[in-house]
Amino acid sequence: MAKISVIVPIYGVEKYLRECLDSIINQTFRDLEIILIDDGGKDNCPQIIDEYAQKDERIIAIHKENGGYGRACNVGLDRASGEYISIIEPDDYIKENMFADLYKIAEEYDSDIVKSGFYDNLQSKSLTRCKKAEFSEDIPTDRSFRITEYPYFLIYHPSIWSCLYKREFLKKHNIRFAEVPGAGWSDNPFQVQTMCLAERINYTPEAYYYWRRLNENESDDLKDYMIPFRRCDEIHEWLDENNISDENILACLYVRELNYIKIVLGMLRLRDIRPAFRLIKLMLKRMDKTLINENKYVDEWHRRFYKGLSKNCYVYYLNSLRKKIISIKFNRREKSVKVLGRSLLQYES
């Protein structure tokens, strides 16, 4: 049994796959089981996977018909035998000491989850930027904790790939990925379930993972406006089924959901407005107004956004439409002018 099973669900990333796989096989921590799942790729990814499997005996190559990110991850979970699980996305890459450092923490604290910082590696047509994404400085690094103590993680991107998960913990609670078409945001329910059920979470602000983004605007990554609503509905159904009603957990999820509404408003087509607004209103109705107004994890911007949406979604939609046509930013950190998504001026301090 390897100490860490690394699961890599792979589809349509021929351009980046070798960089990803090289960063895994060249880890200073050698006791790895590397599970590469070809999710019915149509490019050269299946051939690259077999090539690497021939070179490294730690690699297990699995070829299957296309079933989406969640299904591929579940195939990897079924095959994994390691003490801990890592999930790496095939268009990203990691520092050579990631597994050595995270496993050391896991071993010291017998962690259910070890969470680390990561790099937001933006490589859009108009802007290339790599910056460290960190969570709150208040999160302890010298002890384990539960998510009810430090629920910040539930506000931000799930970033399940900047973690180690104890395999027995996942098995005990039967935590799986939602098997939905494509990527489908199946990492959202997985993150909430793991964080809410873990008894021992450990955190390090050190960043090892390079999360590659090809679009500067998050709305450009969303192809189906229904996806965030479906995953959020599933999350709240699961919370209800498991009697999880902690106010801080809910408040942090509300902030995330408001951010998702903002993303949806930025990508809507005219024909989608009415059905999308119905879903937005249902999401807002589910939120506890008192928590929005009083909980410390909800900042003033999100309170105003919630209040404005509750009054009139159309105002915020028209504002997002305006930003698609022309966007101007002039502040201490950034100066930019974009017309129809094309940068005429771009400067960052």
Stockholm file with secondary structure:
# STOCKHOLM 1.0

chainA/1-349         MAKISVIVPIYGVEKYLRECLDSIINQTFRDLEIILIDDGGKDNCPQIIDEYAQKDERIIAIHKENGGYGRACNVGLDRASGEYISIIEPDDYIKENMFADLYKIAEEYDSDIVKSGFYDNLQSKSLTRCKKAEFSEDIPTDRSFRITEYPYFLIYHPSIWSCLYKREFLKKHNIRFAEVPGAGWSDNPFQVQTMCLAERINYTPEAYYYWRRLNENESDDLKDYMIPFRRCDEIHEWLDENNISDENILACLYVRELNYIKIVLGMLRLRDIRPAFRLIKLMLKRMDKTLINENKYVDEWHRRFYKGLSKNCYVYYLNSLRKKIISIKFNRREKSVKVLGRSLLQYES
#=GR chainA/1-349 SS CCSEEEEEEESSCHHHHHHHHHHHHTCSCCCEEEEEEEESCSSSHHHHHHHHHHHCTTEEEEEECCCCHHHHHHHHHHHCCSSEEEECCTTCEECTTHHHHHHHHHHHHTCSEEEEEEEEEEECSSCEEEEEECCCTTSCSSSCBCTTTCGGGGTSCCCGGGEEEEHHHHHHTTCCCCCCSSSTTTHHHHHHHHHHHCSCEEEEEEEEEEEEESCSSGGGGCSCTHHHHHHHHHHHHHHHHTTCCCHHHHHHHHHHHHHHHHHHHTTCCGGGHHHHHHHHHHHHHHSCHHHHHHCTTSCHHHHHHHHHHHHCHHHHHHHHHHHHHEEEEESSSEEEEEETTEEEEEEEC
#=GC SS_cons         CCSEEEEEEESSCHHHHHHHHHHHHTCSCCCEEEEEEEESCSSSHHHHHHHHHHHCTTEEEEEECCCCHHHHHHHHHHHCCSSEEEECCTTCEECTTHHHHHHHHHHHHTCSEEEEEEEEEEECSSCEEEEEECCCTTSCSSSCBCTTTCGGGGTSCCCGGGEEEEHHHHHHTTCCCCCCSSSTTTHHHHHHHHHHHCSCEEEEEEEEEEEEESCSSGGGGCSCTHHHHHHHHHHHHHHHHTTCCCHHHHHHHHHHHHHHHHHHHTTCCGGGHHHHHHHHHHHHHHSCHHHHHHCTTSCHHHHHHHHHHHHCHHHHHHHHHHHHHEEEEESSSEEEEEETTEEEEEEEC
//
